Amino acid sequence: MNWKQRTPKIPLDHYDNTYTKLAKLNGITNIDQFLNPLSNVICNSYLLKNIDALAQRIILAIRNREAITISGDPD
């Protein structure tokens, strides 16, 4: 496996913590705004296909104490 070290989009400082370094690698300048976006920036989750069925399945899994795995595709 060949590893590639990414160049930060924003220069790193020696006192940056892990979260700040990850944010800078991805060009995020305001971590608080990124993690807690305003409601006018967030899209309506009910526009996603089958979101009602998904919500019901998650609720059922929680009630049955099943393991839940969440994955995503950044594309």
Phi and psi in radians as a Rosetta constraint file:
Dihedral C 1 N 2 CA 2 C 2 CIRCULARHARMONIC -1.777 0.35
Dihedral N 2 CA 2 C 2 N 3 CIRCULARHARMONIC 2.153 0.35
Dihedral C 2 N 3 CA 3 C 3 CIRCULARHARMONIC -1.635 0.35
Dihedral N 3 CA 3 C 3 N 4 CIRCULARHARMONIC 2.474 0.35
Dihedral C 3 N 4 CA 4 C 4 CIRCULARHARMONIC -2.078 0.35
Dihedral N 4 CA 4 C 4 N 5 CIRCULARHARMONIC 2.259 0.35
Dihedral C 4 N 5 CA 5 C 5 CIRCULARHARMONIC -1.564 0.35
Dihedral N 5 CA 5 C 5 N 6 CIRCULARHARMONIC 2.140 0.35
Dihedral C 5 N 6 CA 6 C 6 CIRCULARHARMONIC -1.353 0.35
Dihedral N 6 CA 6 C 6 N 7 CIRCULARHARMONIC 2.522 0.35
Dihedral C 6 N 7 CA 7 C 7 CIRCULARHARMONIC -1.553 0.35
Dihedral N 7 CA 7 C 7 N 8 CIRCULARHARMONIC 2.222 0.35
Dihedral C 7 N 8 CA 8 C 8 CIRCULARHARMONIC -1.102 0.35
Dihedral N 8 CA 8 C 8 N 9 CIRCULARHARMONIC 2.459 0.35
Dihedral C 8 N 9 CA 9 C 9 CIRCULARHARMONIC -1.286 0.35
Dihedral N 9 CA 9 C 9 N 10 CIRCULARHARMONIC -0.420 0.35
Dihedral C 9 N 10 CA 10 C 10 CIRCULARHARMONIC -2.143 0.35
Dihedral N 10 CA 10 C 10 N 11 CIRCULARHARMONIC 2.301 0.35
Dihedral C 10 N 11 CA 11 C 11 CIRCULARHARMONIC -0.998 0.35
Dihedral N 11 CA 11 C 11 N 12 CIRCULARHARMONIC 2.430 0.35
Dihedral C 11 N 12 CA 12 C 12 CIRCULARHARMONIC -1.478 0.35
Dihedral N 12 CA 12 C 12 N 13 CIRCULARHARMONIC 2.620 0.35
Dihedral C 12 N 13 CA 13 C 13 CIRCULARHARMONIC -1.894 0.35
Dihedral N 13 CA 13 C 13 N 14 CIRCULARHARMONIC 2.711 0.35
Dihedral C 13 N 14 CA 14 C 14 CIRCULARHARMONIC -1.156 0.35
Dihedral N 14 CA 14 C 14 N 15 CIRCULARHARMONIC -0.355 0.35
Dihedral C 14 N 15 CA 15 C 15 CIRCULARHARMONIC -1.710 0.35
Dihedral N 15 CA 15 C 15 N 16 CIRCULARHARMONIC 0.097 0.35
Dihedral C 15 N 16 CA 16 C 16 CIRCULARHARMONIC -1.148 0.35
Dihedral N 16 CA 16 C 16 N 17 CIRCULARHARMONIC 2.398 0.35
Dihedral C 16 N 17 CA 17 C 17 CIRCULARHARMONIC -1.498 0.35
Dihedral N 17 CA 17 C 17 N 18 CIRCULARHARMONIC 3.122 0.35
Dihedral C 17 N 18 CA 18 C 18 CIRCULARHARMONIC -1.034 0.35
Dihedral N 18 CA 18 C 18 N 19 CIRCULARHARMONIC -0.771 0.35
Dihedral C 18 N 19 CA 19 C 19 CIRCULARHARMONIC -1.093 0.35
Dihedral N 19 CA 19 C 19 N 20 CIRCULARHARMONIC -0.742 0.35
Dihedral C 19 N 20 CA 20 C 20 CIRCULARHARMONIC -1.153 0.35
Dihedral N 20 CA 20 C 20 N 21 CIRCULARHARMONIC -0.705 0.35
Dihedral C 20 N 21 CA 21 C 21 CIRCULARHARMONIC -1.088 0.35
Dihedral N 21 CA 21 C 21 N 22 CIRCULARHARMONIC -0.778 0.35
Dihedral C 21 N 22 CA 22 C 22 CIRCULARHARMONIC -1.093 0.35
Dihedral N 22 CA 22 C 22 N 23 CIRCULARHARMONIC -0.719 0.35
Dihedral C 22 N 23 CA 23 C 23 CIRCULARHARMONIC -1.090 0.35
Dihedral N 23 CA 23 C 23 N 24 CIRCULARHARMONIC -0.801 0.35
Dihedral C 23 N 24 CA 24 C 24 CIRCULARHARMONIC -1.139 0.35
Dihedral N 24 CA 24 C 24 N 25 CIRCULARHARMONIC -0.615 0.35
Dihedral C 24 N 25 CA 25 C 25 CIRCULARHARMONIC -1.027 0.35
Dihedral N 25 CA 25 C 25 N 26 CIRCULARHARMONIC -0.586 0.35
Dihedral C 25 N 26 CA 26 C 26 CIRCULARHARMONIC -1.728 0.35
Dihedral N 26 CA 26 C 26 N 27 CIRCULARHARMONIC 0.123 0.35
Dihedral C 26 N 27 CA 27 C 27 CIRCULARHARMONIC 1.390 0.35
Dihedral N 27 CA 27 C 27 N 28 CIRCULARHARMONIC 0.306 0.35
Dihedral C 27 N 28 CA 28 C 28 CIRCULARHARMONIC -1.535 0.35
Dihedral N 28 CA 28 C 28 N 29 CIRCULARHARMONIC 2.083 0.35
Dihedral C 28 N 29 CA 29 C 29 CIRCULARHARMONIC -1.636 0.35
Dihedral N 29 CA 29 C 29 N 30 CIRCULARHARMONIC -0.512 0.35
Dihedral C 29 N 30 CA 30 C 30 CIRCULARHARMONIC -2.114 0.35
Dihedral N 30 CA 30 C 30 N 31 CIRCULARHARMONIC 1.717 0.35
Dihedral C 30 N 31 CA 31 C 31 CIRCULARHARMONIC -1.131 0.35
Dihedral N 31 CA 31 C 31 N 32 CIRCULARHARMONIC -0.742 0.35
Dihedral C 31 N 32 CA 32 C 32 CIRCULARHARMONIC -1.068 0.35
Dihedral N 32 CA 32 C 32 N 33 CIRCULARHARMONIC -0.740 0.35
Dihedral C 32 N 33 CA 33 C 33 CIRCULARHARMONIC -1.189 0.35
Dihedral N 33 CA 33 C 33 N 34 CIRCULARHARMONIC -0.601 0.35
Dihedral C 33 N 34 CA 34 C 34 CIRCULARHARMONIC -1.192 0.35
Dihedral N 34 CA 34 C 34 N 35 CIRCULARHARMONIC -0.754 0.35
Dihedral C 34 N 35 CA 35 C 35 CIRCULARHARMONIC -1.382 0.35
Dihedral N 35 CA 35 C 35 N 36 CIRCULARHARMONIC -0.421 0.35
Dihedral C 35 N 36 CA 36 C 36 CIRCULARHARMONIC -2.254 0.35
Dihedral N 36 CA 36 C 36 N 37 CIRCULARHARMONIC 1.186 0.35
Dihedral C 36 N 37 CA 37 C 37 CIRCULARHARMONIC -1.207 0.35
Dihedral N 37 CA 37 C 37 N 38 CIRCULARHARMONIC 2.698 0.35
Dihedral C 37 N 38 CA 38 C 38 CIRCULARHARMONIC -1.196 0.35
Dihedral N 38 CA 38 C 38 N 39 CIRCULARHARMONIC 2.678 0.35
Dihedral C 38 N 39 CA 39 C 39 CIRCULARHARMONIC -1.100 0.35
Dihedral N 39 CA 39 C 39 N 40 CIRCULARHARMONIC -0.452 0.35
Dihedral C 39 N 40 CA 40 C 40 CIRCULARHARMONIC -1.352 0.35
Dihedral N 40 CA 40 C 40 N 41 CIRCULARHARMONIC -0.115 0.35
Dihedral C 40 N 41 CA 41 C 41 CIRCULARHARMONIC -1.690 0.35
Dihedral N 41 CA 41 C 41 N 42 CIRCULARHARMONIC -0.424 0.35
Dihedral C 41 N 42 CA 42 C 42 CIRCULARHARMONIC -1.487 0.35
Dihedral N 42 CA 42 C 42 N 43 CIRCULARHARMONIC 2.373 0.35
Dihedral C 42 N 43 CA 43 C 43 CIRCULARHARMONIC -1.383 0.35
Dihedral N 43 CA 43 C 43 N 44 CIRCULARHARMONIC 2.781 0.35
Dihedral C 43 N 44 CA 44 C 44 CIRCULARHARMONIC -1.296 0.35
Dihedral N 44 CA 44 C 44 N 45 CIRCULARHARMONIC 2.052 0.35
Dihedral C 44 N 45 CA 45 C 45 CIRCULARHARMONIC -1.151 0.35
Dihedral N 45 CA 45 C 45 N 46 CIRCULARHARMONIC -0.364 0.35
Dihedral C 45 N 46 CA 46 C 46 CIRCULARHARMONIC -1.330 0.35
Dihedral N 46 CA 46 C 46 N 47 CIRCULARHARMONIC -0.024 0.35
Dihedral C 46 N 47 CA 47 C 47 CIRCULARHARMONIC -1.411 0.35
Dihedral N 47 CA 47 C 47 N 48 CIRCULARHARMONIC -0.227 0.35
Dihedral C 47 N 48 CA 48 C 48 CIRCULARHARMONIC -1.291 0.35
Dihedral N 48 CA 48 C 48 N 49 CIRCULARHARMONIC 2.469 0.35
Dihedral C 48 N 49 CA 49 C 49 CIRCULARHARMONIC -1.142 0.35
Dihedral N 49 CA 49 C 49 N 50 CIRCULARHARMONIC 2.362 0.35
Dihedral C 49 N 50 CA 50 C 50 CIRCULARHARMONIC 1.082 0.35
Dihedral N 50 CA 50 C 50 N 51 CIRCULARHARMONIC 0.454 0.35
Dihedral C 50 N 51 CA 51 C 51 CIRCULARHARMONIC -1.146 0.35
Dihedral N 51 CA 51 C 51 N 52 CIRCULARHARMONIC -0.605 0.35
Dihedral C 51 N 52 CA 52 C 52 CIRCULARHARMONIC -1.116 0.35
Dihedral N 52 CA 52 C 52 N 53 CIRCULARHARMONIC -0.766 0.35
Dihedral C 52 N 53 CA 53 C 53 CIRCULARHARMONIC -1.132 0.35
Dihedral N 53 CA 53 C 53 N 54 CIRCULARHARMONIC -0.680 0.35
Dihedral C 53 N 54 CA 54 C 54 CIRCULARHARMONIC -1.107 0.35
Dihedral N 54 CA 54 C 54 N 55 CIRCULARHARMONIC -0.788 0.35
Dihedral C 54 N 55 CA 55 C 55 CIRCULARHARMONIC -1.072 0.35
Dihedral N 55 CA 55 C 55 N 56 CIRCULARHARMONIC -0.736 0.35
Dihedral C 55 N 56 CA 56 C 56 CIRCULARHARMONIC -1.120 0.35
Dihedral N 56 CA 56 C 56 N 57 CIRCULARHARMONIC -0.669 0.35
Dihedral C 56 N 57 CA 57 C 57 CIRCULARHARMONIC -1.173 0.35
Dihedral N 57 CA 57 C 57 N 58 CIRCULARHARMONIC -0.695 0.35
Dihedral C 57 N 58 CA 58 C 58 CIRCULARHARMONIC -1.140 0.35
Dihedral N 58 CA 58 C 58 N 59 CIRCULARHARMONIC -0.741 0.35
Dihedral C 58 N 59 CA 59 C 59 CIRCULARHARMONIC -1.065 0.35
Dihedral N 59 CA 59 C 59 N 60 CIRCULARHARMONIC -0.760 0.35
Dihedral C 59 N 60 CA 60 C 60 CIRCULARHARMONIC -1.081 0.35
Dihedral N 60 CA 60 C 60 N 61 CIRCULARHARMONIC -0.748 0.35
Dihedral C 60 N 61 CA 61 C 61 CIRCULARHARMONIC -1.104 0.35
Dihedral N 61 CA 61 C 61 N 62 CIRCULARHARMONIC -0.681 0.35
Dihedral C 61 N 62 CA 62 C 62 CIRCULARHARMONIC -1.151 0.35
Dihedral N 62 CA 62 C 62 N 63 CIRCULARHARMONIC -0.786 0.35
Dihedral C 62 N 63 CA 63 C 63 CIRCULARHARMONIC -1.079 0.35
Dihedral N 63 CA 63 C 63 N 64 CIRCULARHARMONIC -0.632 0.35
Dihedral C 63 N 64 CA 64 C 64 CIRCULARHARMONIC -1.560 0.35
Dihedral N 64 CA 64 C 64 N 65 CIRCULARHARMONIC 0.097 0.35
Dihedral C 64 N 65 CA 65 C 65 CIRCULARHARMONIC 0.956 0.35
Dihedral N 65 CA 65 C 65 N 66 CIRCULARHARMONIC 0.709 0.35
Dihedral C 65 N 66 CA 66 C 66 CIRCULARHARMONIC -1.482 0.35
Dihedral N 66 CA 66 C 66 N 67 CIRCULARHARMONIC 2.689 0.35
Dihedral C 66 N 67 CA 67 C 67 CIRCULARHARMONIC -1.258 0.35
Dihedral N 67 CA 67 C 67 N 68 CIRCULARHARMONIC 2.467 0.35
Dihedral C 67 N 68 CA 68 C 68 CIRCULARHARMONIC -2.147 0.35
Dihedral N 68 CA 68 C 68 N 69 CIRCULARHARMONIC 2.257 0.35
Dihedral C 68 N 69 CA 69 C 69 CIRCULARHARMONIC -2.016 0.35
Dihedral N 69 CA 69 C 69 N 70 CIRCULARHARMONIC 2.264 0.35
Dihedral C 69 N 70 CA 70 C 70 CIRCULARHARMONIC -2.007 0.35
Dihedral N 70 CA 70 C 70 N 71 CIRCULARHARMONIC 2.225 0.35
Dihedral C 70 N 71 CA 71 C 71 CIRCULARHARMONIC -2.266 0.35
Dihedral N 71 CA 71 C 71 N 72 CIRCULARHARMONIC 2.832 0.35
Dihedral C 71 N 72 CA 72 C 72 CIRCULARHARMONIC -2.577 0.35
Dihedral N 72 CA 72 C 72 N 73 CIRCULARHARMONIC 2.860 0.35
Dihedral C 72 N 73 CA 73 C 73 CIRCULARHARMONIC -2.136 0.35
Dihedral N 73 CA 73 C 73 N 74 CIRCULARHARMONIC 1.992 0.35
Dihedral C 73 N 74 CA 74 C 74 CIRCULARHARMONIC -1.201 0.35
Dihedral N 74 CA 74 C 74 N 75 CIRCULARHARMONIC -0.126 0.35
